[in-house]
Amino acid sequence: MPRHPQHELGQTLMLALQDFRRRLDRDLAAVGFPGLRHRHRAVFLHLERHGASRSVDLAAAAGVTPQSMMKSVHELEDLGLVSRSADPADSRAKLIEFTPAGKRLIAQLGAATERVWDEYAALLGEKELDVTMTALRRLVQLSAEDTA
């Protein structure tokens, strides 16, 4: 029998994610990147991995509608973090890429994530946090294999 009620799994994971996001956003605002929202993370995640991309491709990778992705792209463009330019392969499309400020944000995301790790390690202990991460990585890996 599990030590924790099984029905709490989703709620606990979502609350942990919410806390992580709150801590990350607080840290990024403190180093000069205020105004970032949850929906912007899909752009960071997929644009960083694939380089300049069309919004429709970013939307597909993130599992959101093209309209939702364009809203995020416009907001990030207004913040000076991404730019759009003509796609040489399709004159109707625009390629989205990070500006120099956007590239600085990506570097800060790594540093902010490390600072959040340190906060969690102070709360849980380094060993327990490492065990938790190992279990979560394994769950993600097994889930990916299960859906492949």
C-alpha positions in Angstrom: 0.0 0.0 0.0 1.4 3.4 -0.9 2.4 5.8 1.8 0.6 8.7 0.0 -2.9 8.7 -1.4 -2.7 7.9 -5.1 -5.3 10.5 -6.1 -2.9 13.3 -4.9 -0.2 12.5 -7.5 -1.4 15.0 -10.1 -2.1 17.7 -7.7 1.2 17.3 -6.0 3.1 17.4 -9.3 1.2 20.5 -10.5 1.7 22.3 -7.2 5.4 21.5 -7.3 5.6 22.9 -10.9 3.6 26.0 -9.9 6.1 26.6 -7.1 9.1 26.1 -9.4 7.6 28.6 -11.9 7.0 31.1 -9.2 10.5 30.9 -7.9 12.0 31.0 -11.4 9.9 34.1 -12.4 10.9 35.8 -9.1 14.6 35.2 -9.8 14.4 36.3 -13.5 12.5 39.5 -12.5 15.3 40.2 -10.0 18.0 40.0 -12.7 16.1 42.2 -15.2 13.6 40.0 -17.0 10.2 41.0 -15.6 6.9 40.3 -17.5 7.6 36.7 -18.4 4.6 34.4 -18.3 4.0 30.7 -18.2 2.9 30.6 -21.9 6.3 32.1 -22.9 8.1 29.0 -21.7 7.0 27.0 -24.7 8.8 29.4 -27.0 12.0 29.2 -24.8 12.0 25.5 -24.7 11.4 24.8 -28.4 13.2 27.8 -29.9 16.3 27.1 -27.9 16.4 23.4 -29.1 15.7 24.0 -32.7 17.0 27.5 -33.5 15.1 29.9 -35.8 11.6 28.4 -36.4 8.2 29.3 -37.8 5.5 29.9 -35.2 3.4 27.0 -36.6 6.3 24.6 -36.0 6.8 26.0 -32.5 3.1 25.6 -31.8 3.1 22.0 -33.0 6.2 21.2 -30.8 4.5 22.8 -27.8 1.1 21.3 -28.4 -0.7 24.6 -28.6 -2.7 26.4 -31.3 -0.8 28.6 -33.8 -2.9 31.5 -32.6 -1.7 31.0 -29.0 1.9 30.6 -30.1 1.7 33.9 -32.1 0.3 35.7 -29.1 3.3 34.5 -27.0 5.7 35.4 -29.8 4.2 38.9 -30.1 4.5 39.5 -26.4 8.2 38.3 -26.4 8.8 40.5 -29.4 7.4 43.5 -27.5 9.8 42.6 -24.6 12.7 42.6 -27.1 13.5 38.9 -26.5 12.7 37.5 -30.0 12.6 38.9 -33.5 10.8 37.8 -36.7 12.3 37.8 -40.2 11.3 36.6 -43.6 11.7 32.8 -44.1 13.9 32.3 -47.2 12.1 29.0 -47.9 8.6 30.5 -47.7 8.0 34.2 -48.4 4.6 34.0 -46.6 6.2 32.8 -43.3 8.4 34.4 -40.7 11.2 32.9 -38.8 11.4 33.5 -35.1 14.8 33.7 -33.3 16.2 35.0 -30.1 17.6 38.6 -30.0 20.8 39.2 -28.0 18.6 40.0 -25.0 16.7 36.7 -25.6 20.0 34.9 -25.6 20.9 36.5 -22.3 17.6 35.4 -20.9 18.4 31.8 -21.9 21.7 32.1 -20.0 19.8 33.5 -17.0 17.3 30.7 -17.1 20.1 28.3 -16.5 21.5 30.3 -13.6 18.0 30.9 -12.2 17.2 27.2 -12.3 20.5 26.5 -10.4 19.4 29.0 -7.8 16.0 27.3 -7.4 17.8 23.9 -7.1 19.8 25.4 -4.3 16.7 26.7 -2.6 15.1 23.2 -2.9 18.3 21.5 -1.7 18.2 23.8 1.4 14.6 22.8 2.1 14.9 19.0 1.4 18.6 18.2 1.6 20.8 17.6 -1.5 20.4 13.8 -1.2 16.6 13.8 -1.1 16.4 16.3 -4.0 18.8 14.1 -6.0 16.7 11.0 -5.3 13.6 12.9 -6.3 15.1 14.1 -9.6 16.3 10.6 -10.4 12.8 9.2 -9.9 11.2 12.0 -12.0 13.7 11.6 -14.8 13.1 7.8 -14.9 9.3 8.4 -14.9 9.7 10.8 -17.9 11.9 8.3 -19.7 9.6 5.4 -19.2 6.6 7.5 -20.1 8.3 8.5 -23.4 9.1 4.9 -24.2 5.6 3.8 -23.3 4.0 6.3 -25.8 6.5 5.7 -28.6 
